[in-house]
Amino acid sequence: MRFLGLIILLAGLVAAFGGQFFDIRPAGFEIGRYAIFSSADGSSPASVYISDDDGPIAVSVEVVIPADAYDAYRESRMILDIEDRRGLFHSTPILFSSKSALHLDNGNLLAEVVTIDDILPGDYTFTLKPGDFDNLPVLSADLILQGNMGGFLFDLRPIGFTMIVIGGVMLLLGGRRQRRRSQPAASASKTSSIGYRQAEPEPEKSKPAMKWGRDGDQE
């Protein structure tokens, strides 16, 4: 039982902390969320440092629209410009529609823009600006970046922590059982050594004392 517990404990340590040493991260981890547009202030470019290990990168834009805009069929087109240290390398028109766009639970609209496969480590600048028509009012917009697209689908860390607990408990229980088994044998050997007594030699029988007198020895 102790050996099995040790195996589970070691496997849990690898699952929980191995990603830090082998650079294993779950797919779709969020790099960050950045406010890049508002109807009051206009465009607010976001500068984000992206490393080579973060790729591929999924770029999405979440927008907030007025509550009454869901009833009527309205659309707006916006443009997302992406720049790296070499300059502008991607410009994508984004169509937001109150009817066909992906509706989130909070009532906002989400548009999946592009996936960046070839990452040039450094600062990336994302700018969202109005397009050629805006029938759908956009109150604000957030940029969402997710990294390591196409990697592991599950985060192994919770499983690893659970395995560490299970392996530790099995090691403790196995150690107690082994001590309990060894205690009777030790006590038996101790009792046998205490109860053993070496037989003492019987004292030599003394010869009867010589008698003197009438019934004694006569020469």
C-alpha positions in Angstrom: 0.0 0.0 0.0 2.9 2.4 0.8 4.4 1.7 -2.6 1.2 2.4 -4.4 0.7 5.6 -2.4 4.2 6.7 -3.3 3.5 6.2 -7.0 0.3 8.2 -6.8 2.0 10.9 -4.9 4.8 11.3 -7.4 2.3 11.3 -10.3 0.4 14.0 -8.6 3.5 16.1 -8.1 4.2 15.8 -11.8 0.6 16.7 -12.8 0.4 19.7 -10.4 3.9 21.2 -10.9 5.3 19.6 -14.0 3.8 22.3 -16.2 6.1 24.9 -14.7 9.2 22.9 -15.6 8.1 21.5 -19.0 6.0 24.6 -20.0 2.8 22.6 -20.2 -0.3 24.8 -20.0 -4.0 24.2 -20.6 -5.4 25.2 -24.0 -7.2 28.6 -24.1 -5.8 30.2 -20.9 -6.7 33.8 -20.8 -3.8 36.2 -21.3 -5.9 39.2 -20.5 -8.9 41.4 -21.1 -8.4 45.0 -22.2 -10.9 47.9 -22.7 -10.1 49.1 -26.2 -13.2 51.2 -27.2 -16.0 53.2 -25.6 -18.7 55.4 -27.2 -17.6 58.3 -25.0 -13.8 58.2 -25.5 -13.5 56.4 -28.8 -10.6 54.0 -29.4 -8.1 53.1 -26.7 -5.3 51.0 -28.1 -4.1 48.2 -25.9 -0.4 47.3 -25.8 0.2 43.7 -24.7 3.5 41.8 -24.4 3.2 38.3 -26.0 5.9 35.7 -25.7 6.6 32.9 -28.2 5.4 30.3 -25.6 1.9 31.9 -25.6 1.0 31.1 -29.2 -1.1 30.4 -31.0 -3.2 33.4 -29.8 -7.0 33.6 -30.2 -8.2 37.2 -30.5 -11.8 38.0 -29.6 -13.8 41.2 -29.1 -16.7 41.5 -26.7 -19.1 44.5 -27.1 -21.8 46.0 -25.0 -24.9 47.3 -26.9 -28.0 49.1 -25.6 -30.8 46.9 -24.2 -33.3 48.0 -26.8 -31.0 47.1 -29.7 -31.8 43.4 -29.4 -35.4 43.9 -30.6 -34.5 45.4 -34.0 -32.1 43.9 -36.6 -29.1 46.1 -36.5 -25.5 45.8 -37.5 -22.3 47.6 -37.1 -18.9 47.1 -38.7 -15.7 47.8 -36.9 -12.0 47.3 -37.8 -9.4 45.7 -35.5 -5.8 46.6 -36.4 -3.0 44.4 -34.9 0.6 45.6 -34.9 3.8 44.0 -33.7 7.3 45.5 -33.6 7.5 45.3 -37.4 4.4 47.4 -37.8 0.8 46.7 -39.0 0.5 43.1 -40.1 -3.3 42.4 -39.7 -6.4 44.4 -40.2 -9.8 42.7 -39.8 -13.3 44.0 -40.3 -15.7 42.8 -37.5 -19.4 42.6 -38.1 -21.6 42.9 -35.0 -25.2 41.9 -35.4 -27.9 41.9 -32.7 -29.4 38.8 -34.3 -26.6 36.7 -35.6 -23.7 37.4 -33.2 -22.9 35.1 -30.3 -24.9 36.3 -27.3 -23.2 35.9 -23.9 -25.0 35.3 -20.6 -24.4 38.8 -19.5 -26.1 40.2 -22.6 -23.0 41.2 -24.5 -22.0 40.2 -28.0 -18.8 38.2 -28.8 -17.0 38.1 -32.1 -14.0 35.7 -32.6 -11.7 37.7 -34.8 -8.5 35.9 -35.7 -5.9 33.3 -34.5 -2.3 34.4 -34.6 -0.1 31.3 -35.2 3.3 32.8 -35.8 4.3 34.8 -32.7 7.0 37.4 -32.8 7.9 37.9 -29.1 7.4 41.5 -28.1 4.7 44.1 -27.6 1.5 43.9 -29.7 -0.8 46.8 -30.2 -4.5 46.2 -30.8 -6.7 49.1 -32.0 -10.5 48.9 -32.5 -12.0 51.7 -34.6 -15.4 52.4 -36.3 -16.0 50.9 -39.7 -18.1 52.0 -42.7 -21.5 51.8 -40.9 -22.8 51.8 -37.4 -26.5 51.0 -37.3 -25.9 49.1 -34.1 -24.7 51.4 -31.3 -21.6 50.0 -29.5 -21.3 51.4 -25.9 -18.0 49.7 -25.1 -15.7 46.9 -26.3 -13.2 44.7 -24.6 -10.3 42.8 -26.3 -9.9 39.2 -25.1 -6.7 37.3 -25.7 -6.4 33.5 -25.1 -3.1 31.7 -25.5 -1.9 28.2 -26.3 -4.8 27.4 -28.6 -4.7 23.7 -29.6 -2.8 22.6 -26.5 -4.1 20.4 -23.7 -7.8 20.6 -23.2 -7.7 20.2 -19.5 -5.9 21.8 -16.6 -4.0 18.9 -14.9 -3.3 20.9 -11.7 -6.5 20.1 -9.8 -6.1 16.4 -10.6 -2.5 16.6 -9.5 -3.4 18.2 -6.1 -6.1 15.5 -5.5 -3.6 12.7 -6.3 -1.1 14.3 -3.9 -3.7 14.1 -1.1 -4.6 10.5 -1.9 -1.0 9.4 -2.1 -0.1 11.1 1.2 -3.0 9.4 3.0 -2.1 6.0 1.6 1.5 6.5 2.8 0.4 7.4 6.3 -2.1 4.5 6.5 0.5 2.1 5.1 3.1 3.2 7.7 0.7 2.7 10.6 -0.3 -0.8 9.5 3.4 -1.8 9.2 4.1 -0.5 12.7 1.1 -2.4 14.1 2.3 -5.6 12.6 5.8 -5.2 13.9 4.7 -4.4 17.5 3.4 -8.0 18.4 6.5 -9.7 17.2 8.7 -7.3 19.2 6.6 -7.6 22.3 6.7 -11.4 22.0 10.4 -11.5 21.7 10.7 -9.2 24.6 8.4 -11.3 26.8 10.3 -14.5 25.9 13.6 -13.0 26.8 12.2 -11.7 30.1 10.4 -15.0 31.1 13.5 -17.1 30.3 15.4 -18.1 33.4 18.5 -20.2 33.4 18.1 -23.3 35.6 20.3 -23.0 38.7 22.3 -26.1 39.7 20.9 -28.0 42.6 23.0 -27.7 45.7 25.0 -30.8 46.6 23.5 -32.9 49.3 25.5 -32.6 52.4 26.7 -35.9 54.1 25.1 -36.7 57.4 26.9 -35.4 60.3 29.0 -38.0 62.2 27.5 -39.1 65.4 29.5 -39.8 68.5 28.5 -42.0 71.3 27.1 -45.5 71.7 25.4 -45.5 68.4 28.1 -43.6 66.7 31.1 -44.9 64.7 33.4 -47.3 66.5 36.8 -48.0 65.6 
